[in-house]
């Protein structure tokens, strides 16, 4: 079945299973963010130390750094979890894009998140490698 055909489909899912999957996905996201922040801090400190040594040696060096802080989309998970928790029915209807995001953990920002964090996080790098 082609993806565009799925866009018109809906699925009725158990609310508790959607919530469980969302919480599992958020935990994995948080693990990547934690690891990426630690990796970023290590790399940033090393880059600063290197430049400081160069400056103290009298070298005129650029203070431009190419390190970008890690991305974190935890707030998106928190909102989705809150919405599903507020849902009062035992089942919930999901469209194709909602299913991809909530159940398959494929958001519109997923590729960018993994790519930008893969330089700092082995977990993100592994996921980027798996998706190629």
C-alpha positions in Angstrom: 0.0 0.0 0.0 1.3 3.4 -0.9 1.9 6.0 1.8 -0.6 8.5 0.3 -3.3 5.8 0.6 -2.6 5.5 4.3 -3.1 9.3 4.8 -6.9 8.7 4.6 -6.9 5.8 7.0 -7.8 5.9 10.7 -7.2 3.3 13.4 -8.9 2.9 16.7 -6.3 2.1 19.3 -6.4 1.3 23.0 -5.7 4.6 24.8 -3.5 2.9 27.4 -1.3 1.3 24.7 -0.9 4.6 23.0 0.1 6.2 26.4 2.5 3.3 27.1 4.2 3.7 23.7 4.4 7.5 24.1 6.0 7.2 27.5 8.5 4.6 26.1 9.3 6.9 23.2 9.8 9.9 25.6 12.2 7.8 27.8 14.3 6.9 24.7 14.3 10.6 23.6 15.4 11.7 27.1 18.2 9.1 27.1 19.5 10.5 23.8 19.2 14.1 25.0 21.0 13.3 28.3 23.8 11.6 26.4 24.0 14.4 23.8 24.2 17.1 26.4 27.1 15.3 28.1 28.8 14.8 24.8 28.3 18.4 23.8 29.7 19.7 27.2 32.8 17.5 26.7 33.4 18.6 23.1 32.7 22.3 23.9 35.1 22.3 26.9 37.8 20.6 24.8 37.3 23.2 22.0 37.5 26.1 24.5 40.6 24.7 26.2 42.3 24.2 22.8 41.6 27.8 21.8 42.6 29.2 25.2 46.0 27.4 24.9 46.4 28.9 21.4 45.6 32.4 22.6 48.0 32.1 25.6 50.7 31.1 23.1 50.0 34.4 21.3 48.2 32.9 18.3 45.4 34.8 16.7 42.7 32.2 16.4 39.0 32.4 15.4 36.6 32.1 18.3 33.9 30.8 16.0 32.8 27.3 17.0 30.8 24.9 14.9 29.3 23.0 17.8 25.5 23.3 17.9 23.7 22.6 21.2 21.8 19.4 21.2 18.1 19.4 20.3 15.4 18.5 22.8 11.8 17.9 21.9 10.7 16.6 25.3 7.9 19.2 25.5 6.3 17.7 22.4 6.1 14.3 24.2 4.9 16.0 27.4 2.0 17.7 25.5 1.1 14.5 23.7 1.2 12.4 26.9 -1.0 15.0 28.7 -3.5 15.0 25.9 -3.7 11.2 25.8 -4.0 11.1 29.7 -6.8 13.6 29.5 -8.7 11.5 26.9 -11.6 9.9 28.7 -12.4 7.0 26.4 -10.7 3.5 26.5 -10.0 3.9 22.8 -8.7 6.7 20.7 -8.9 7.3 16.9 -5.5 8.1 15.2 -4.9 9.2 11.7 -1.9 8.1 9.7 0.3 11.0 10.7 -0.8 10.8 14.4 0.0 7.0 14.4 3.4 7.7 12.9 4.2 10.2 15.6 2.6 8.7 18.6 3.2 5.0 18.0 6.1 4.8 15.6 8.0 7.8 17.0 8.4 9.4 13.6 7.9 13.1 14.0 8.5 15.8 11.4 11.7 16.8 13.4 13.0 13.2 14.1 15.6 13.2 11.3 17.0 16.6 12.3 17.0 15.6 15.9 18.9 12.4 15.4 21.3 14.0 12.8 22.2 17.0 15.0 22.6 14.9 18.2 24.5 12.0 16.6 27.8 13.9 17.0 27.3 13.8 20.7 25.2 10.7 21.4 26.0 7.1 20.4 22.3 6.3 20.8 21.4 8.9 18.2 24.2 7.9 15.9 23.1 4.3 16.1 19.5 5.3 15.1 20.8 7.4 12.2 22.9 4.4 11.1 19.9 2.1 11.3 17.7 4.4 9.2 20.1 4.5 6.3 
